[in-house]
Amino acid sequence: MDITSLEEQIAHLSRITDDLSDTVAAQAREIDRLTARVEMLMMREAQRESEGTGGMVLGDERPPHY
């Protein structure tokens, strides 16, 4: 391989690395946004449950119809 070929390969790999870095950063922002949204929905649901039933239902608690 000659120097020009190696320089072209390095430039190509640098561009790919930058593109992947941008993609990972965008995904991290999206995950943060979705995590905040899930937390907000969970808090809203917990508030709705506590207002409607007098308390939060735990995961292993049986529903009232049992």
N, C-alpha and C positions, 0 to 999 in steps of 0.2 A: 504494500500500500504506500502511496505517496502522501506527502504532507497535505496537499489540497484535499484529497479524499478523507483524510483524518479530520481536517478542519470542518469539512461538510458534515461528517458524522457527528462531531461534537456540537455543531450548530443545531443539527436536527434533534439530537438528544436533549440539548438545553431547551429547545422550544417545547418538546414533549413534556419535559419536567415542569416547565412553567405552566403549561396547559393542565397537567395533572394537579399541580398545586392550586390553581384557580378552581378546579372542579372540587377538590377536597374542601377548600375554604367555603365554597358555595354550599356544599352539603352540610358542613358544620353549622353554617348560619341557618339553614333550613331545619336541621335537627333541633337547634336551640329554639327556633320559632315554634316548632311543633311541640316540643317539651313544655314550653311555657303555656301553650294552648291546652294541652292535656291537663296540666296542673290547674289551670283556671276552670276547666270543665269538671275536674274532680272536686274542686272546692265548691263549685256551684251545685253539683249533685249532692255533696255531703250536706250543704245548707238546705237544699230542698228536702232531703230525707229527714233531717232533724226537725224541720218545720212541720212535715207531714206526719211523722210517726213518733215524735217526741224524743228521738235519739238516732244515732247512726247505727245502721245494721252492720254487724261484723260478718266477715266472710264465712265463718263456721256456724253462724247462728241460723237456726231453722226459721223459715217463714211462718207467719201466724196460722196458716191453714193446715199445718201438720198437727 
